Amino acid sequence: MPRVRVEWLAIRTQDQREALARRITDAIVEVAHVRPEQVTVVFEEQRPELVIKGGVPWSEILERETME
């Protein structure tokens, strides 16, 4: 039973989670020849202030992007 972990920032909507999970599930069903109910997608969401890229917290990066 395939299990996929998606790690991303906790800034996405439930609709985005579900859409991504459907696409991941469809791809695994096609490639691995398993039934959709055998695929599990787990979202591990991180608060933007806890993820740092290039020494800068993602919360600051996102804040800058909204100001541009």
Secondary structure, 3 states (H helix, E strand, C coil): CCEEEEEEECCCCHHHHHHHHHHHHHHHHHHHCCCHHHCEEEEEEECHHHCEECCEEHHHHHHHHHHC
